[in-house]
Amino acid sequence: MKTFIVASLIIFTITGCYKEYSFEGLKTVVLPDALADTLYINDTTDFYDIQLDGQRQVHVLGHHNLGAWSGASGDSVGSILHYFFYPDALTDFEFYKGTLTRNPSDSTFLLMNERVIRSLLPGTFPYTADPQTLNGVYFNMTDSAGVAWSTTFGIADQTNGYFQIIKQINRDDTYATTGISHAMHIVCRFECVLYDGKGNSKKIKNGKMGVTLWI
């Protein structure tokens, strides 16, 4: 684990455009409706809480067989933010937000970083089939049978869906002295339809999510 962390830090220092972190031994819990969310979830908890085809699933880092990692990948052109909840007995779940294209005003990493932070401020964002070209969001999911689902598959219709960032929290302890943040936590609400590309779909309702993104 120490070797992995050191290697990641060296890579980030060299490239200036990629960083990741990992958790070991983390767990998830599936909460019944009667159990108060606040027992496990606070303003900076990494979690998702969805109703998938009418069945509620709540996955909270820190409980039962779940790991996750998040990161930002990019180059001189732009950056895509992503967060992967590693699979447990039910599903794996992936969130993507992209892309923020570098422009001439980004003459330093500090200016680019400030623009990335602004792109994660509370607001409403569209779903996209291609975050490489559009600053939207999408979700991927693989169910317990190994079937892949995505907001981008098939007809990819999200007419009645929405995605909102409702809170942003800076989690970088060095921000006060450097003015640069590598860790922003966002709290989101969303609804969408997942497709398998074969004419089948699953609806996510009352979605809530908190993720810490490396930027």
N, C-alpha and C positions, 0 to 999 in steps of 0.2 A: 504493500500500500504506500509506504514512504517513497519507494522508487517511482511509483506511478505519479505521485503528486509532484515530485521533483522534476520528472520528465515533462509533465504538463506545464509546469511553470517555465521551464527552459524553452519549450516550444512557443509558449505565448510571448515570452520576452523577445524571441527572435523574429516571429512573424508579426506580432502586434495585431493579429486579427482572429485568433482562435483561443478559446479557453474552455475548460470543462472541469466539473468536479463530480465526485462520486460518493455514494453512501453505501456502507456495507451493513448487512444484518437488519435493514429497515423492514418494517412490517406494515400491513394494511388491515383495516377493520371495516367490515360491512355493517353499517349501523341500521337498526330498525327505526322506523319513523318516530317511535315514542322516545328515542334517546336524543337528548338535546345536543345539537351540533356543537355548541360552545364547550362541551366537555372535552373535545379534541381539537377544535379549530379556533385559531386566533388570527390576528391581522397579518402574521407572517408565516402561517402554516402552508406548506406545500400540499395540496390536496385537489381532488375533484369530487363533485357531488352531482350526480345526474339521475334522471329518470329515463331509462332506456327501454323503449317499448312498454312503458308503464311500470317497470320494476326499478326501484331505487338502488343505486350503487354509490357508496361513499368510500373513497380510498384516501387514507390519511398517512403521510409519512411519519414513521415512528411506531407503527403497529403492524404486525403480521406479514411476513413474506412479500414485501414490496420494496424495491429499490428504485431510484430515479437518477437521472442526470440531465443537466441542461447545458446549453452552450450557445455560442454565436459563431457562425462561420461567415467569412467574408474576405474580400480582397480590396484592391484599389477601386473597384466598381461599386460594390454594395455589400450588404450583410443580411443574412437570414437568421432570425432567432428561433430556437426550437427547444422543446422540453419533452423528454421521453419518460413516461412512467413505465418501468419494466413490468413484464407480465406477472400476474399472480394466477390463481385458479380460475378467475373469471375472464379477464381481458388484459391486453396491454392498451395503452392510450398515448397518443402522440399529438402534440400541439406545435404548429408552426406559425410564425409571423414574419413576413418579409415584404418587400425588400427595401432597404433604405439606400438609395443610390448616392454615391459620393458626388459632390458638385464642386465647382471652383472655389466656393467660399470655405470649403473644408481644408484650409491651408495647413492645419495642424491636427494631430490626433485629438487634442482637447476640443476643438471645434466640432469635429465629427462626433465625438462622444456626447457633446451637449445636444447635438441634433438627434442622436439615437434616443437619449433620455426624453427629449420632447416628443418623440414618436410613440412613447409609451405612456403619455399622459392620459388621464381619463377621457373617454370619447367612444364613439361608435365606429366600427371598422367593418368593411365588407368581407365576405368570403371570396376566396380566389382559387382558381384551379392551378395557378402558376405563380407562387410567391417570388420566383426569380424575376418576374416582370411587373408584378403588381403588389402594392403595399397592403395586402389583405391577410387573412388568416385561413387555415384549414386544419382539420382533424383527421387522423388515421386511427383505426382500431382493429385489432385482431382478436376474434372471440375465442372461447375455449375449444372450439372445434377446428381452429386454425384458419378460419375464413377471414380474409382481409376486407375491411370496410373503410370508406373514406368519403368525406364531403366532396372530393374531386372526381369520384368514379361515376360512370354512367352518365345520366342526364345532369348530374351535379346541381340540381335545382335547389336553391336556398331562398326562394322568394319570400317565404314566411319566417325565415330564420333571422337571427341577429347575433352580434357579438359586441359586447361593451366592456371596456376597462373602466371599473368604477373606483379604483384606488391604486395609487403608486407609492411605494415605499423604498427609499434608497437604503440598501443594506451594506454598503461599502464603508468600512470604518475609516478608511484613509481619505474619503471624499473631502472632508473639511480642510485638509492640508494640500491635497493634490488638485482638487477641482475636477477630478476624473473618477467616474464610478464604473466598476466592473460587475456590480450586482444590483439589479433592480427587481423588486418584488411587485407583481401586479395581481390585483384581485379582479376577477372577471365574472360576468354573467352571460349566458348564451343559450341559444336553441338552434338546432340544425337537423339535417337529415343525412344519414350515412348510407352509402350505396355500395353494393358488391360488384357492380359492373355487369351483372347478369339479370337485371330487372328487379332485384329485391332491394328493400330499403328498411332502415331502422331509424326511428325518430328519437332524438334526444330533446327532452323538455326540462325546464327548470334547472338548467346547468349552472353550476357555480364552480369556480376554480381559483386557486392561488398558486402561483409558480414564481420561483426566483430565477431570473434569466441572467446569464453572464453576457455582457455586452462589450 
